[in-house]
Amino acid sequence: MSERRPVTISGVGLLCPAGQGREGLGRALGGEVPGFRARNHIADRKSLKLMTRAVQLGISAVQLAVDDAGDLAEVPPERRGIYVGASPQPGDPDALRPALEAAMGPEGFDMQRFARDGYPLIHPLWLVRGLSNNIIGFAAAIHDLQGVNSNYCDGVTGGWNALREGALAVAEGRADWVVAGGADAWAAADGLLGDQPCGDGAAFVVFRPGEPDVTPLFPAAGGELDMDALGFLGAASGPVSFCRRWLKEQG
């Protein structure tokens, strides 16, 4: 086995309840990303209709990392990789509300009413918007990422796996440019987790061969999280924590 290359970071995209970029280094227990507008980062307006908020956050953070790196054009598409941590995307529950309301009869939910009156009210793209690999799919198409890739759809663990495996792909020479991270949208979900503060977030980094080597920063079981400073961010927890740590160390 050939010797592993050192891996460094050439770009960072951070969105969290404390803010965007270096503004996100402060403290904010849960909530949405302040001032976030997906259309500021996603050029194709039509595609926004196919994205849940978590996906919009993820695509935007990838774009921020790509812009910050500024070196994408130097690498052939087949040597560009992407690794994403995500959570199962249920889609927008409000999109089902009209259908469920139409299905309610005198004795509650009525399946026949749902089939007759409710089902036609469901937008045909509702299921498509909820696919768990939408971030990796959209980002790969937008930035022509034809190389190694993987989508880890298992929440907090997925975010750490994406970072670790993305860095490893560069270290082992399977890619020369990798964007890796995670995104999730948990704002207003505090009641589901025992009143624990929850928030929206996304963070991605661009890994490249070079110094300083960041691979020692990825222990096998993940690392310390900023939940005391930001609340629960799902699959974005690890990447956001890592990006905040990296930005602070870089001054």
C-alpha positions as CSV (number, residue, x, y, z in Angstrom):
1,M,0.0,0.0,0.0
2,S,1.4,3.4,-1.0
3,E,2.1,6.0,1.6
4,R,-0.8,8.3,2.4
5,R,-0.6,12.0,1.3
6,P,-1.1,14.8,3.8
7,V,-4.5,16.5,3.4
8,T,-5.3,20.1,3.9
9,I,-8.4,22.3,3.6
10,S,-8.7,24.8,0.8
11,G,-12.2,26.0,1.3
12,V,-15.0,26.2,4.0
13,G,-18.7,26.8,3.8
14,L,-20.4,27.3,7.1
15,L,-24.1,27.9,7.9
16,C,-25.4,27.5,11.5
17,P,-27.7,29.2,14.0
18,A,-24.9,31.6,15.0
19,G,-24.6,32.9,11.4
20,Q,-22.8,32.3,8.1
21,G,-19.1,31.9,7.6
22,R,-17.0,33.5,10.3
23,E,-20.2,35.1,11.7
24,G,-21.1,31.6,12.7
25,L,-18.4,31.3,15.3
26,G,-20.5,32.7,18.1
27,R,-23.2,31.1,20.3
28,A,-26.8,30.6,19.4
29,L,-28.8,27.8,20.9
30,G,-30.9,26.4,18.1
31,G,-33.0,28.1,15.5
32,E,-32.7,28.9,11.8
33,V,-29.6,30.2,10.1
34,P,-29.9,34.0,10.3
35,G,-30.3,35.8,7.0
36,F,-30.2,32.6,5.0
37,R,-31.7,32.8,1.5
38,A,-31.1,29.8,-0.7
39,R,-31.5,31.8,-3.9
40,N,-28.4,33.8,-3.0
41,H,-26.4,30.6,-3.5
42,I,-28.4,28.4,-5.9
43,A,-28.5,29.8,-9.5
44,D,-31.2,27.6,-10.9
45,R,-34.4,29.0,-9.3
46,K,-36.5,26.1,-10.7
47,S,-34.5,23.5,-8.8
48,L,-35.4,25.2,-5.5
49,K,-38.9,23.7,-5.8
50,L,-37.3,20.2,-5.7
51,M,-35.4,20.8,-2.5
52,T,-36.3,20.6,1.2
53,R,-34.8,23.2,3.5
54,A,-32.1,20.8,4.5
55,V,-31.1,20.2,0.9
56,Q,-31.1,24.0,0.2
57,L,-28.8,24.5,3.2
58,G,-26.5,21.7,2.0
59,I,-26.3,22.9,-1.6
60,S,-25.6,26.4,-0.4
61,A,-22.8,25.3,2.0
62,V,-21.2,23.3,-0.8
63,Q,-21.3,26.4,-3.1
64,L,-19.7,28.5,-0.3
65,A,-16.9,26.0,0.1
66,V,-16.3,25.8,-3.6
67,D,-16.2,29.6,-3.9
68,D,-13.9,29.8,-0.9
69,A,-11.5,27.3,-2.3
70,G,-11.4,28.8,-5.8
71,D,-9.5,25.8,-7.2
72,L,-12.2,23.6,-8.7
73,A,-11.2,24.3,-12.3
74,E,-7.7,23.1,-11.7
75,V,-8.9,19.5,-11.2
76,P,-10.4,17.2,-13.9
77,P,-14.0,16.2,-13.1
78,E,-13.1,12.5,-12.7
79,R,-10.7,13.5,-9.9
80,R,-13.3,15.5,-8.0
81,G,-15.2,13.7,-5.2
82,I,-18.1,14.5,-2.8
83,Y,-19.1,12.9,0.5
84,V,-22.3,13.9,2.3
85,G,-23.8,13.3,5.7
86,A,-27.6,13.6,5.8
87,S,-30.7,12.4,7.7
88,P,-33.8,10.7,6.1
89,Q,-35.8,13.6,4.5
90,P,-39.5,13.3,5.1
91,G,-40.4,16.2,2.9
92,D,-42.4,19.2,3.9
93,P,-45.3,18.0,6.2
94,D,-47.3,21.1,5.2
95,A,-47.4,19.7,1.7
96,L,-49.6,16.9,3.0
97,R,-51.9,19.0,5.1
98,P,-54.6,19.7,2.4
99,A,-54.8,16.0,1.5
100,L,-55.1,14.9,5.1
101,E,-57.8,17.5,5.9
102,A,-59.8,16.4,2.8
103,A,-59.6,12.8,4.1
104,M,-61.2,13.6,7.5
105,G,-64.7,12.3,7.9
106,P,-67.2,12.3,10.8
107,E,-65.2,9.5,12.5
108,G,-61.8,10.8,11.7
109,F,-59.4,9.8,8.9
110,D,-61.2,8.0,6.1
111,M,-59.1,6.1,3.6
112,Q,-61.7,6.2,0.9
113,R,-61.9,10.0,1.3
114,F,-58.2,10.1,1.1
115,A,-58.1,8.1,-2.1
116,R,-60.9,10.1,-3.7
117,D,-60.4,13.7,-2.4
118,G,-57.0,13.8,-0.7
119,Y,-54.6,12.0,-3.0
120,P,-55.1,14.4,-5.9
121,L,-54.1,17.3,-3.7
122,I,-50.6,15.9,-3.1
123,H,-48.0,17.6,-5.2
124,P,-46.4,15.0,-7.6
125,L,-42.9,16.1,-6.6
126,W,-43.5,15.7,-2.8
127,L,-41.7,12.3,-2.7
128,V,-38.9,13.5,-5.0
129,R,-38.1,16.4,-2.7
130,G,-37.7,13.9,0.2
131,L,-35.0,11.7,-1.3
132,S,-32.1,11.3,1.2
133,N,-29.4,11.7,-1.5
134,N,-30.6,15.0,-3.0
135,I,-27.7,17.0,-1.7
136,I,-25.1,14.7,-3.3
137,G,-27.2,14.5,-6.5
138,F,-27.7,18.2,-7.0
139,A,-24.2,19.2,-5.9
140,A,-22.5,16.6,-8.2
141,A,-24.5,17.9,-11.2
142,I,-23.9,21.6,-10.4
143,H,-20.1,21.2,-10.0
144,D,-19.5,18.3,-12.3
145,L,-18.1,16.0,-9.6
146,Q,-17.5,12.7,-11.4
147,G,-15.1,11.0,-9.0
148,V,-15.5,9.1,-5.8
149,N,-18.5,9.8,-3.7
150,S,-20.7,8.5,-0.9
151,N,-23.9,9.5,0.9
152,Y,-24.3,8.6,4.6
153,C,-27.9,8.9,5.6
154,D,-27.6,8.3,9.3
155,G,-27.8,11.6,11.1
156,V,-25.0,12.8,13.3
157,T,-22.8,9.8,12.5
158,G,-23.2,10.5,8.8
159,G,-21.7,13.9,9.1
160,W,-18.6,12.7,10.7
161,N,-18.3,9.7,8.3
162,A,-18.5,12.1,5.3
163,L,-15.6,14.2,6.7
164,R,-13.4,11.3,7.6
165,E,-14.0,9.4,4.4
166,G,-13.6,12.5,2.2
167,A,-10.3,13.3,3.7
168,L,-9.2,9.6,3.4
169,A,-10.1,9.6,-0.3
170,V,-7.6,12.4,-0.9
171,A,-5.0,10.9,1.4
172,E,-5.1,7.6,-0.5
173,G,-4.9,9.3,-3.9
174,R,-8.4,8.3,-5.0
175,A,-9.2,11.9,-5.6
176,D,-7.4,15.3,-5.8
177,W,-10.3,17.4,-4.8
178,V,-13.1,16.4,-2.4
179,V,-16.0,18.4,-0.9
180,A,-17.3,16.8,2.3
181,G,-19.7,17.7,5.1
182,G,-23.4,17.5,6.1
183,A,-26.6,19.4,6.4
184,D,-29.9,19.1,8.3
185,A,-32.9,21.2,9.3
186,W,-34.1,20.7,12.9
187,A,-35.3,24.2,13.8
188,A,-38.6,24.1,15.8
189,A,-38.1,20.4,16.5
190,D,-37.2,21.0,20.1
191,G,-40.3,19.2,21.4
192,L,-39.3,16.0,19.6
193,L,-36.0,15.7,21.5
194,G,-37.2,16.4,25.0
195,D,-37.0,20.2,24.7
196,Q,-33.4,20.1,23.6
197,P,-32.5,23.2,21.5
198,C,-32.5,22.3,17.9
199,G,-31.4,24.2,14.8
200,D,-30.7,24.3,11.1
201,G,-27.2,24.0,9.8
202,A,-24.8,22.9,7.0
203,A,-21.0,22.8,6.7
204,F,-18.7,21.6,4.0
205,V,-15.0,21.7,3.4
206,V,-12.8,21.2,0.4
207,F,-10.0,18.7,0.9
208,R,-6.8,18.9,-1.2
209,P,-3.4,17.3,-1.0
210,G,-1.0,19.4,1.0
211,E,0.0,20.8,4.4
212,P,-1.0,21.3,7.1
213,D,-2.3,17.8,7.4
214,V,-5.8,17.7,8.9
215,T,-6.3,13.9,8.9
216,P,-5.3,13.5,12.6
217,L,-8.4,15.6,13.5
218,F,-10.7,12.8,12.6
219,P,-10.9,10.2,15.4
220,A,-12.7,6.9,14.5
221,A,-15.7,7.7,16.6
222,G,-16.2,11.3,15.6
223,G,-15.2,14.2,17.9
224,E,-16.4,16.9,20.3
225,L,-19.6,18.6,19.2
226,D,-20.8,22.2,19.8
227,M,-24.2,21.2,21.1
228,D,-23.7,23.4,24.2
229,A,-23.1,26.4,21.9
230,L,-25.5,25.7,19.0
231,G,-28.0,23.0,20.0
232,F,-28.7,19.8,18.1
233,L,-28.1,20.1,14.3
234,G,-28.5,16.5,13.2
235,A,-26.2,15.4,10.4
236,A,-24.7,18.9,10.3
237,S,-23.5,18.6,14.0
238,G,-20.1,17.1,13.3
239,P,-19.2,19.2,10.1
240,V,-20.4,22.5,11.8
241,S,-18.3,21.7,14.9
242,F,-15.3,20.9,12.8
243,C,-15.6,24.0,10.6
244,R,-16.0,26.2,13.6
245,R,-12.9,24.7,15.1
246,W,-10.9,25.0,11.9
247,L,-11.9,28.6,11.3
248,K,-11.0,29.6,14.9
249,E,-7.6,28.0,14.6
250,Q,-6.9,29.8,11.4
251,G,-7.7,33.1,13.1
